[in-house]
Amino acid sequence: MKKLTLATLMAGGLTLIIMAGANLETELKAGETKMLQKLKEELKNENIDSDAAVILSRALMEIEKTPAEKQDELVKTALQNAQKAREFKISDESPLPANWPRPSLPGLIRIKKYPAVRAAWVRSPQKKNRQFMVLFKHIEKKQIAMTAPVIMEYSKQAADDPTKLGSTEAMAFLYREPGQDESGEFGDVAVVNEEPLTVVSIGIKGSYSNPKFQSAVKKLNDWLKENPEWKKTGPPRVLGYNSPFKLFWKKYSEVQIPVKEEPKNTKTTMPPLSPEEKRIIIDKGTEMPFSGKYWDSFEAGQYVCRQCGSPLYKSDDKFQSSCGWPSFDDEIPNAVIRKTDADGRRTEILCVSCGAHLGHVFAGEGLTPKNIRHCVNSVSLVFLPAAQKKAQAYFAGGCFWGVEHYMQKSPGVIEVTSGYMGGDVKNPTYSQVCTGKTGHAETVQVTYDPAKTTYETLARLFFEIHDPTEFNRQGPDVGTQYRSAIFYTTDEEKQTIEKLIAQLKANGYNVVTQLTPAKEFYPAEEYHQDFLEKNPARPICHSKVLRFETKAK
C-alpha cells in the first residue's frame, strides 16, 4: 500500500500528487489539539489513492482558514467521513476488472484514474434501450463471466447541458482480464482495448434515474468551473454496479466526465538573483524591517516568487500589520510549504515550486479574522499589478465635441469616443444624424477604470457641463440629435441617475434629460474624434456650472 508521506493537494483537494521536497504539513507540533494530531497521524498512514486520504487532506488544508473554536469540529467531521469512506462497500454481484479503483463514497467528488481494460461495446443507434440484452447474449455465447460495472455513455452535449442526458448512446461490459476474448466486431458488438482513462467522478446511492444523473453532471460541471486546469475530453458516462433487478435503495453508480489536466504556465520569467537576494532567498536571511518596497504597498495585483515566478499571494489577502514586512493572512492554494524553522520554534514558509525562503507564518495574533500572518521578505517577492478593469457610460449632451473634451480630462477616464446612439438606423453617418430623422443623439462613450472613478462621478460631471433643462437643443444647436439623454446599461446606473436628477430638481432645475436603456453605439467618423484637441483654435461649445452646489436662478 502506498503511504502518504510527501504530498501536495492539487485540483481543489481531490488529486494527490507526490512531489520531492513538498510537504503537506503532517508533522505534529506542540500546542496542537489532540483531534488535529489524530488527523495527521491517520493521514500519514493512509493509502494515497483512497477516498479517506482525499477527505483528510482537504480538512488539513481548511484548518488555517477556520476559526480556532471551530477547528476541532471540522477535524471531527473529517475523521468520521474518512472512516465512512474506509468502511463503504457496494452490493457486489460480479467481480471488478483487475486493478479497478474502488467505488467512491457517495457524494464525494474526486479525480479517479482507470487502467487499460478490454470492453465489449454496443453503439448502434438502432439498439438503444436494448444494449444490455445484446451485450448479455454476446458474453453468454462466448461463455465469459460478467464483471461490474456496466458503462452507460451519453451524448457529448450532455457534458455541458445535463438536461440533454436522455437515453444512453452506448453501453459496455468489461472483461475481468485484458486477455479474455478476442477484439473485433461481432454483429452489433465491438470488442476493443480501452486506453487508461482519467475522470472526475461522483458516487450515487439509490435508483438509476435520469434526474439523479443530471443533478450529478451539474455538480461535476460546477467542480470543473472551480478547477479550470481540468478539461473535458469526452461525453459523460455512468458506471452501474448492480443489475436492474436489485432493490433500488441498494443500488450504487458513479457519474463521471472524462478529463485531462492542462496546468497553466503561471510562472513569470525571473532574472538571476543579486547577492542580497541570494542571502535571503537561498541562505534564509531576513531583510531589515520597514526597508522592503512592499511592506506598506497595497496596490491591487498579485505577488510572485522572486526566484521562479510562481504565484504566491493576492493583494486582497494583504493587510497592514505594522511589523515592517509584507503581511498576508492567506496564500494562493498550494503555493507555500511550511516547515519547522532551524530555531525549532517558528514555522518557515517556502515557495512550493522552487523552495525559495519567503519568511515565517504566525498564528493566534488576532490581527485579522483568519488569525494568520504570513510575514514575508519583500526581497522574496515580485509584484504584478492587476489588469486594468474597464466600464463604459453613455452620455448625450448636445454637440459631442464639448462633452468629449470635458470627459477626457476627468480622472479615471481611459478613453472617450464620439458617436451616435438611440436611433433605429444602422451605421448612421453624421449627415444622416444631422437631419434629425434617424432617432440618434450625438453621444459619447466614456470608458473608465472603476477602481479610479465612479459612474456617479462621471454622471455629475455630465450634468454640470451641459444644460439639462434645455429640450431637444443645447444653445444654438437645435434638434433631437442634440437632446439631453443618458443611456444606462444597468439598473444601478439608472438608480444613480434618478437620484442625481432628484437632487437637481430640489435645487430648482427643471431637468428634461431622457433616461433610456442603452442601444447599439456607433462611433462617429474619424474627424470627429478628439476634435477640439485637433482644432485648438475652435472655441469650446460647453461650459461647466456647479449645479449640485448652487440653486437655479
Secondary structure by P-SEA (a helix, b strand, c coil): cccccbbbbcccccbbbbbccccccccccccccaaaaaaaaaaaacccccaaaaaaaaaaaacccccccaaaaaaaaaaaaaaaaaaccccccccccccccccccccbbbbbbbcbbbbbbbcccccccaaaaaaaaaaaaaccccccbbbbbbccccccccccccccccccccccccccccccccccbbbbbbcbbbbbcccccccccaaaaaaaaaaaaaaaaacccccccccbbbbbccccccccccbbbbbbbbbbbbcccccccccccccccccccccccccccccccccccccccccccccccccccccccccccccccccccccccccccccccccccbbbbcccccccccbbbbccccccccccccccccccbbbbcccbbbbbbbbbcccaaaaaaaaaaccccccccccccccccccccaaaaaaccccccbbbbbbbccccccaaaaaaaaaaaccccccccccccccccccbbbbbccaaaaaaaaaaaaaaaaacccccbbbbcccbbbbccccccccccccccccccbbbbcccccccc
